[in-house]
């Protein structure tokens, strides 16, 4: 990316109220048929406009065409039954009713490729597309077929790689894999999680990213954070292996987090997407707050490798709050950019 400190969002943006119920995860669509298809495209145009107006450099779809960052991809795969549901514990912190794996998993057709082509046609900005990572997919359903998290993750990685290659061909500049499970299951991450992630990026020439956050700003996650103590050192468990991986960019949570900034040293040489906007509250950061986080990060990462971003997705937030937070991110980044450019 040509611009110093290019800004982006980590994931979802709130959907307009005419498309889905505001501030609700997994919210059902309010439209159907052709109306839904048109509504998703209108929402994507609106999300793009709001990012551009706020000053975001790397645009995304804001996940406007999907109900959830994991399950929308899964529902397009064979071998998964959404009617046969089980209750499982997700991220080892809250229970949810999820679909079941009932047979061999495979990707029969593209999932987001047409949406990506549509986004590419709306802007000449760099665009980023998020996909769920293999481990997080495994952790968001019930496996009644493989009965092995690792085996299922390898099958998901193959499907993700097929999708990622077509997204790259559609003009996507950065493909991001969301792996919040990396902050929970450390032994599995190092045993097979990063290996399956590398399978998902195999053969790609565009930039690749992995987003490892502490979750949406929902009660189950904020309650969990209260149990993590005065320092959140989960990244310490996985960064050494990620530093040796083929992933180009590592996205982490910083604003209002208790993550020691010096942990960035463990991924030295990688580009770092620094979460300088907290999505777990409705307070809009002052630009100087954002600038402060970025200045701290610059003690451990070169400016050309720093990508200011949000901590996580903003789907559960009111739209005016999300707009304000994007504007704060851009304004705070502009302060530091001016300092660096003299």
Backbone torsions as a table, in degrees:
resi	resn	phi	psi	omega
1	UNK	NA	133.8	-171.3
2	UNK	-74.8	-34.3	-173.7
3	UNK	-81.1	141.4	176.8
4	UNK	-69.4	136.4	-179.9
5	UNK	52.9	59.6	179.0
6	UNK	-68.5	130.7	-176.3
7	UNK	-90.3	152.6	176.6
8	UNK	-155.9	171.4	170.8
9	UNK	-104.3	152.1	-175.7
10	UNK	-79.2	-28.7	-174.8
11	UNK	-162.6	-126.5	-170.5
12	UNK	-71.1	154.5	168.2
13	UNK	-117.3	156.2	178.7
14	UNK	-59.7	143.1	176.7
15	UNK	-86.9	149.4	175.6
16	UNK	-63.9	150.1	-172.8
17	UNK	-65.7	-22.4	178.7
18	UNK	-78.6	-10.7	179.7
19	UNK	-99.3	-42.4	-178.4
20	UNK	-155.6	159.7	-179.8
21	UNK	-61.9	126.6	-177.0
22	UNK	-65.2	150.6	171.5
23	UNK	60.7	28.1	-179.2
24	UNK	-129.5	128.1	174.3
25	UNK	-79.1	147.6	-178.6
26	UNK	61.4	25.8	-177.6
27	UNK	-66.2	132.6	178.2
28	UNK	-64.1	152.9	176.3
29	UNK	-70.4	144.2	175.8
30	UNK	-91.9	-7.2	179.7
31	UNK	-118.6	170.2	176.6
32	UNK	-150.4	164.3	176.6
33	UNK	61.8	-139.1	-179.5
34	UNK	-63.8	-33.6	178.4
35	UNK	-61.9	-37.6	177.8
36	UNK	-67.9	-44.2	179.9
37	UNK	-59.7	-44.9	178.6
38	UNK	-67.8	-38.5	-179.9
39	UNK	-63.0	-39.9	177.5
40	UNK	-62.6	-42.3	179.4
41	UNK	-66.9	-40.0	176.7
42	UNK	-62.5	-41.1	179.1
43	UNK	-65.1	-37.8	178.5
44	UNK	-65.5	-42.0	176.5
45	UNK	-59.6	-42.9	-179.0
46	UNK	-65.6	-42.6	178.4
47	UNK	-62.1	-40.6	178.2
48	UNK	-63.9	-43.9	178.6
49	UNK	-59.6	-44.0	-177.4
50	UNK	-67.0	-36.6	175.9
51	UNK	-65.8	-45.4	-179.7
52	UNK	-63.0	-44.3	-179.6
53	UNK	-63.1	-35.8	-180.0
54	UNK	-74.1	-21.2	-178.5
55	UNK	100.1	22.2	177.9
56	UNK	-78.3	130.0	-173.0
57	UNK	-84.0	-41.2	-178.3
58	UNK	-105.7	110.8	-173.3
59	UNK	-84.1	153.7	173.2
60	UNK	-133.3	175.6	177.0
61	UNK	-82.1	-7.5	-177.2
62	UNK	63.6	14.0	-179.9
63	UNK	56.5	37.0	-177.3
64	UNK	-72.6	-23.0	-176.7
65	UNK	-97.4	10.4	-179.4
66	UNK	-133.8	146.9	179.6
67	UNK	-77.0	-31.9	-176.0
68	UNK	-151.1	148.2	-172.4
69	UNK	-68.4	-19.5	178.9
70	UNK	-106.4	-54.0	-167.4
71	UNK	-69.4	-25.8	178.9
72	UNK	-64.4	-35.5	176.1
73	UNK	-71.1	-43.6	-177.2
74	UNK	-61.1	-37.9	-174.1
75	UNK	-67.6	-14.0	177.5
76	UNK	-93.7	1.5	-179.6
77	UNK	-96.7	148.2	172.5
78	UNK	-76.6	157.2	177.1
79	UNK	89.6	0.5	179.5
80	UNK	-120.6	128.9	-177.8
81	UNK	-110.1	112.8	-179.0
82	UNK	-80.8	-12.8	176.6
83	UNK	-85.7	-26.5	177.0
84	UNK	-92.9	94.4	-171.8
85	UNK	-108.8	149.9	176.5
86	UNK	-133.9	155.9	175.9
87	UNK	-94.5	123.8	179.5
88	UNK	-128.8	164.6	177.7
89	UNK	-94.4	114.8	-176.5
90	UNK	-93.0	135.0	-179.4
91	UNK	53.8	22.1	178.4
92	UNK	59.9	29.8	-179.1
93	UNK	-141.6	-20.9	176.6
94	UNK	-151.6	154.9	-176.6
95	UNK	-96.5	145.9	179.7
96	UNK	-150.8	150.2	174.9
97	UNK	-83.2	121.1	-171.8
98	UNK	-130.2	160.8	176.7
99	UNK	-71.2	167.5	-176.6
100	UNK	-115.2	141.2	169.6
101	UNK	-81.9	120.0	-174.6
102	UNK	-118.6	-5.0	-179.2
103	UNK	-163.9	-169.9	179.2
104	UNK	-61.1	131.8	-177.9
105	UNK	-92.5	132.4	175.0
106	UNK	-158.3	159.3	178.5
107	UNK	-95.7	118.6	-177.5
108	UNK	-92.0	-24.6	-177.0
109	UNK	-157.5	164.1	176.8
110	UNK	-60.6	150.0	-179.3
111	UNK	-105.5	-55.5	-175.3
112	UNK	-112.0	3.2	-170.0
113	UNK	-62.7	-43.8	179.0
114	UNK	-64.8	-38.0	176.3
115	UNK	-62.8	-40.4	179.4
116	UNK	-65.9	-40.7	176.6
117	UNK	-61.5	-39.8	178.5
118	UNK	-62.3	-46.8	178.3
119	UNK	-61.0	-43.5	179.7
120	UNK	-59.0	-34.8	179.9
121	UNK	-75.5	-11.8	-177.7
122	UNK	-95.2	-12.3	-174.2
123	UNK	-153.2	152.4	172.7
124	UNK	-101.3	6.0	174.1
125	UNK	-68.7	158.5	167.1
126	UNK	-60.6	141.7	178.6
127	UNK	-122.6	145.9	-179.5
128	UNK	-120.3	139.5	179.1
129	UNK	-125.7	132.2	-178.7
130	UNK	-99.8	137.2	172.7
131	UNK	-125.6	151.3	173.4
132	UNK	-70.0	145.6	176.0
133	UNK	-81.0	159.9	-176.7
134	UNK	-56.4	-45.3	-177.0
135	UNK	-67.2	-40.5	179.7
136	UNK	-67.7	-33.4	174.0
137	UNK	-62.7	-46.5	179.2
138	UNK	-58.2	-36.5	-174.8
139	UNK	-83.8	4.8	-176.5
140	UNK	-121.4	23.7	175.0
141	UNK	-156.7	178.2	177.9
142	UNK	-108.5	126.8	-178.3
143	UNK	-99.8	102.4	176.6
144	UNK	-101.4	6.9	-176.1
145	UNK	-114.7	-62.9	-177.0
146	UNK	-73.4	-35.7	-177.6
147	UNK	55.6	32.9	177.8
148	UNK	-152.1	116.1	179.9
149	UNK	-60.2	-38.7	-178.4
150	UNK	-67.2	-47.9	-179.9
151	UNK	-59.5	-42.8	179.5
152	UNK	-65.2	-39.1	179.7
153	UNK	-61.8	-38.9	178.3
154	UNK	-65.0	-37.7	177.5
155	UNK	-66.9	-41.5	176.5
156	UNK	-63.5	-39.0	179.9
157	UNK	-60.5	-38.8	177.6
158	UNK	-62.9	-44.7	179.7
159	UNK	-64.7	-41.1	179.0
160	UNK	-64.3	-39.0	179.6
161	UNK	-64.0	-40.1	176.4
162	UNK	-60.9	-44.8	179.7
163	UNK	-66.2	-43.7	-177.4
164	UNK	-62.7	-40.1	178.8
165	UNK	-62.2	-38.9	179.3
166	UNK	-74.4	-32.7	175.0
167	UNK	-64.1	-41.7	176.6
168	UNK	-60.5	-44.2	179.3
169	UNK	-64.6	-25.5	178.9
170	UNK	-81.5	-2.2	175.0
171	UNK	106.0	12.0	178.2
172	UNK	-74.4	133.3	-176.9
173	UNK	-89.1	-34.5	179.1
174	UNK	-132.4	127.9	173.0
175	UNK	-109.0	120.3	-176.4
176	UNK	-107.3	135.1	175.7
177	UNK	-108.6	124.1	-177.4
178	UNK	-89.1	118.8	-177.5
179	UNK	-131.7	64.4	174.0
180	UNK	-61.8	-23.2	177.6
181	UNK	-63.4	-20.7	178.1
182	UNK	-63.7	-19.3	179.5
183	UNK	-90.3	8.4	-174.9
184	UNK	-127.3	-49.3	-170.4
185	UNK	-105.4	73.4	-167.6
186	UNK	-64.8	-41.6	-179.8
187	UNK	-63.1	-43.1	179.2
188	UNK	-66.7	-37.2	177.6
189	UNK	-56.4	-49.2	-175.9
190	UNK	-77.3	-27.5	178.9
191	UNK	-74.9	-45.4	-175.9
192	UNK	-147.8	-12.1	-176.8
193	UNK	-63.4	-47.8	179.8
194	UNK	-71.4	-34.0	177.6
195	UNK	-63.5	-42.2	178.9
196	UNK	-70.0	-32.8	175.5
197	UNK	-63.1	-40.5	178.5
198	UNK	-66.8	-31.4	173.4
199	UNK	-63.0	-38.3	-179.1
200	UNK	-65.9	-27.2	-178.9
201	UNK	-99.9	3.7	-176.1
202	UNK	-56.2	128.3	175.1
203	UNK	83.7	-3.9	-179.5
204	UNK	-78.0	143.8	175.3
205	UNK	-111.2	-14.0	174.1
206	UNK	-74.1	169.8	177.7
207	UNK	-71.0	146.6	179.0
208	UNK	-123.7	147.6	-179.1
209	UNK	-136.4	153.7	169.2
210	UNK	-123.6	128.0	-179.8
211	UNK	-103.4	117.3	-178.3
212	UNK	-122.2	101.7	-176.0
213	UNK	-117.3	-175.7	175.9
214	UNK	-103.3	18.3	170.9
215	UNK	97.2	165.7	175.0
216	UNK	-55.1	161.5	178.0
217	UNK	-81.5	53.4	177.5
218	UNK	-104.4	162.2	-171.3
219	UNK	-57.6	-41.1	-178.7
220	UNK	-58.9	-36.8	-179.3
221	UNK	-78.5	-42.9	-179.8
222	UNK	-66.7	-33.9	175.5
223	UNK	-65.9	-41.1	178.8
224	UNK	-61.7	-41.5	-179.0
225	UNK	-60.1	-31.7	-179.8
226	UNK	-66.3	-17.0	-178.9
227	UNK	-93.1	-2.0	-170.3
228	UNK	-89.1	-1.2	176.1
229	UNK	84.6	-170.9	-173.6
230	UNK	-79.6	-18.2	176.8
231	UNK	-131.4	130.9	176.7
232	UNK	-99.2	102.5	-173.3
233	UNK	-111.0	21.0	-178.6
234	UNK	-57.5	-37.0	-179.3
235	UNK	-59.3	-28.0	-179.3
236	UNK	-59.4	-27.8	-177.2
237	UNK	-75.3	-27.2	-171.9
238	UNK	-118.1	-20.5	-176.8
239	UNK	-60.6	-40.0	-179.4
240	UNK	-57.9	-40.5	178.5
241	UNK	-73.1	-37.0	178.2
242	UNK	-65.2	-32.9	180.0
243	UNK	-62.6	-28.7	-179.3
244	UNK	-91.2	-3.7	-175.8
245	UNK	-84.6	174.9	179.2
246	UNK	-86.7	1.0	178.3
247	UNK	-65.9	136.5	-177.7
248	UNK	-84.3	-39.9	-171.8
249	UNK	-126.9	136.4	174.8
250	UNK	-115.0	125.3	-177.6
251	UNK	-105.5	125.8	-175.5
252	UNK	-133.6	167.2	-176.6
253	UNK	-97.5	131.0	-178.0
254	UNK	-131.4	-52.6	-174.5
255	UNK	-60.9	127.5	-179.3
256	UNK	59.2	20.9	175.5
257	UNK	-106.3	161.9	178.2
258	UNK	-104.1	35.4	178.7
259	UNK	-84.6	119.3	176.8
260	UNK	-62.1	123.3	-175.0
261	UNK	-61.9	-26.5	-177.6
262	UNK	-66.6	-12.0	176.8
263	UNK	-62.8	-19.8	176.7
264	UNK	-58.8	-26.8	179.7
265	UNK	-60.2	-24.5	-179.4
266	UNK	-71.3	-15.2	177.1
267	UNK	-119.1	29.1	-179.7
268	UNK	-55.4	135.8	-177.0
269	UNK	102.1	-22.7	175.9
270	UNK	-85.5	156.9	166.8
271	UNK	-77.8	146.5	-174.0
272	UNK	-126.4	123.5	174.7
273	UNK	-92.7	104.7	-173.3
274	UNK	-91.7	118.4	178.8
275	UNK	-74.4	96.6	-175.9
276	UNK	-101.9	8.0	177.8
277	UNK	-127.7	124.4	-179.5
278	UNK	-85.2	123.9	-179.7
279	UNK	-97.6	5.7	-176.2
280	UNK	-93.6	4.8	174.0
281	UNK	-148.1	168.2	-175.3
282	UNK	-92.5	-1.6	-180.0
283	UNK	-73.8	129.3	178.1
284	UNK	-85.3	124.9	-178.1
285	UNK	-62.6	145.2	169.0
286	UNK	-74.3	145.1	178.7
287	UNK	-51.7	-35.9	-179.3
288	UNK	-67.7	-30.5	174.2
289	UNK	-62.2	-45.2	177.5
290	UNK	-61.7	-45.2	-179.7
291	UNK	-59.8	-37.8	179.5
292	UNK	-62.3	-42.5	177.8
293	UNK	-62.9	-43.1	-178.3
294	UNK	-66.5	-38.1	177.7
295	UNK	-62.4	-40.8	177.1
296	UNK	-61.9	-43.8	-179.3
297	UNK	-63.7	-35.2	-178.2
298	UNK	-67.2	-11.9	174.2
299	UNK	-72.7	-16.9	-173.4
300	UNK	-126.0	-6.1	179.5
301	UNK	-141.2	139.9	179.2
302	UNK	-65.3	146.6	-175.7
303	UNK	-56.7	-38.0	-178.4
304	UNK	-69.2	-11.6	179.7
305	UNK	-107.2	8.6	-175.9
306	UNK	-103.8	125.3	179.2
307	UNK	-118.9	101.9	177.6
308	UNK	-65.3	139.5	-175.2
309	UNK	-153.6	-175.0	173.0
310	UNK	-92.9	163.7	-179.1
311	UNK	-68.7	-37.3	-175.5
312	UNK	-160.7	-166.3	178.0
313	UNK	-73.0	154.7	-176.7
314	UNK	-112.5	15.9	-178.2
315	UNK	-53.9	-38.2	-178.0
316	UNK	-77.5	-1.9	-176.9
317	UNK	-91.6	154.6	169.5
318	UNK	-61.5	148.0	-175.0
319	UNK	-62.9	-37.0	-179.0
320	UNK	-67.4	-30.9	176.8
321	UNK	-69.7	-44.5	178.8
322	UNK	-60.6	-41.9	177.7
323	UNK	-60.5	-45.6	-179.4
324	UNK	-62.5	-38.1	-179.5
325	UNK	-69.3	-38.5	176.0
326	UNK	-63.8	-41.0	178.3
327	UNK	-64.0	-39.2	178.1
328	UNK	-64.8	-39.5	178.2
329	UNK	-60.7	-46.3	-179.1
330	UNK	-66.5	-41.0	-178.3
331	UNK	-68.0	-41.9	178.2
332	UNK	-66.0	-38.8	177.3
333	UNK	-64.2	-39.0	179.9
334	UNK	-61.2	-36.4	177.8
335	UNK	-60.2	-49.0	-176.9
336	UNK	-71.3	-34.7	178.2
337	UNK	-60.9	-43.1	178.6
338	UNK	-64.1	-38.9	178.2
339	UNK	-63.0	-40.5	-178.1
340	UNK	-72.7	-34.3	-176.9
341	UNK	-85.9	-6.6	176.1
342	UNK	74.8	NA	NA
